[in-house]
């Protein structure tokens, strides 16, 4: 068993601040800890157990269908309510009826900004936040190479990370994927070929780190291109995987359409280099989402690749301007050829190469450093 990561103090405090202004929607992958965060906030507000309503519980579902919520509670949590086709209209009705008399937190294991069918607009009535798997800086304020190794091995989801058991991790993996496909997907989408979507989900971890060919997936599954793309989008909306687009610059012949794919649970990725790249992608995505959800910046995570095959793994873009670029290597002594090439031809101000070792040095204006140091200096959430 590994030591437990730090409590999610930062996001709990941020949600509490937001609740003082509006409703708060919290989306994130299944079993990432949304319910734990919600119940911690209920305890802080001295609410009773009746303040927690979960659409997956029949008794709670019946009360919500009858538009009833408990009275006298300072905070109400509505969990997985997005599975109800008219959930936005229902939530809007609660908000308009009770106003400032109660605070309301809505959580779900799918993109709440996407599943909006069948309801009136909630524009201006809520703040949206995304809960990610645990990061290095949530495990400890001074992460070590051992912490990184643990996070790489077990992933950032609380249950397998707490247990620190390979046997438990394997069982949890199977159960989580099955529930995402056979429960969440069935509840939210109309898909007849569930077995093919499950096959797609099992295939995706082997595609991490390279430009994703939807055509190859289409051919393997023997379905239309539009169908394969739709299934990918569904898995993205269920926080199973995410894709990043290429970054273009005037002086490079950048590819324009090929996206790269990563998993929300990087421990699914079998190849060590791709798994480490996926972990870094997740850390950077979390950084972008924090600045967007908390500070209000428009953030994008992208990558650079030109038509000659030169590539830098990630570029963080803030309000339309590239902030920094990151190349990921297992070794700190890997070549810097692509980084140097793009450093000369773009306006990106900072270039980094992160690795799993201990070396930290500067060469040709490019900082080569351990991921643990990079996360500390960037003050990643």
Order of alpha helices (4+ residues) and beta strands (2+ residues): alpha-beta-alpha-beta-alpha-beta-alpha-beta-beta-alpha-alpha-alpha-alpha-alpha-alpha-alpha-beta-beta-alpha-beta-beta-beta-alpha-beta-beta-beta-alpha
